[in-house]
Amino acid sequence: MAVPKRKVTKSKRDMRRAHDAISADAYVEDKVTGELHRPHHIDLKTGMYKGKQVLKVKERF
């Protein structure tokens, strides 16, 4: 069975865990519609990406 040769210091342990924090998702406001969407993702309500129509959007009734 593998056994650590030395005790892991609090500093090394905490440095390893530095990237484990959960951050909130970023959202940007669409210039045309004012809807919030993730940056670098398609706006699913309008089907637009970088000012171009990428998806056909079905009309909701």
C-alpha positions as CSV (number, residue, x, y, z in Angstrom):
1,M,0.0,0.0,0.0
2,A,1.3,3.5,-0.9
3,V,2.1,5.7,2.0
4,P,3.2,9.4,1.8
5,K,6.8,9.9,2.7
6,R,6.2,13.4,4.2
7,K,3.3,15.3,5.7
8,V,1.6,17.6,3.2
9,T,1.9,21.1,4.6
10,K,-1.2,23.3,5.1
11,S,0.3,25.7,2.4
12,K,0.6,23.0,-0.2
13,R,-2.8,21.5,0.6
14,D,-4.5,24.9,0.3
15,M,-2.6,25.8,-2.9
16,R,-3.9,22.6,-4.5
17,R,-7.5,23.5,-3.4
18,A,-7.3,27.0,-4.8
19,H,-9.0,26.1,-8.0
20,D,-11.8,24.2,-6.4
21,A,-14.0,27.2,-5.5
22,I,-17.3,27.4,-7.4
23,S,-17.9,30.7,-9.2
24,A,-21.1,32.0,-10.6
25,D,-21.7,31.8,-14.3
26,A,-21.1,35.1,-16.2
27,Y,-23.9,36.6,-18.2
28,V,-23.9,39.5,-20.7
29,E,-26.8,41.6,-21.9
30,D,-27.8,41.4,-25.6
31,K,-27.5,44.7,-27.3
32,V,-30.6,44.3,-29.4
33,T,-33.1,42.5,-27.2
34,G,-31.7,43.2,-23.7
35,E,-31.8,39.4,-22.9
36,L,-29.1,37.9,-20.8
37,H,-27.0,35.1,-22.3
38,R,-23.6,33.5,-21.7
39,P,-20.7,35.1,-23.4
40,H,-19.4,33.2,-26.5
41,H,-22.6,31.2,-26.6
42,I,-25.6,31.4,-28.9
43,D,-28.6,33.4,-27.6
44,L,-31.2,30.6,-27.8
45,K,-34.2,33.0,-27.7
46,T,-33.1,34.9,-30.8
47,G,-30.7,32.4,-32.5
48,M,-28.1,35.1,-32.9
49,Y,-24.3,34.8,-32.4
50,K,-21.9,37.7,-33.0
51,G,-24.7,39.7,-34.8
52,K,-25.4,36.8,-37.3
53,Q,-28.5,34.6,-37.4
54,V,-27.3,31.1,-36.7
55,L,-30.4,29.2,-35.6
56,K,-34.0,29.3,-36.8
57,V,-36.2,30.1,-33.8
58,K,-39.6,28.6,-33.6
59,E,-42.5,31.0,-32.7
60,R,-44.1,30.5,-29.4
61,F,-47.9,30.8,-29.1
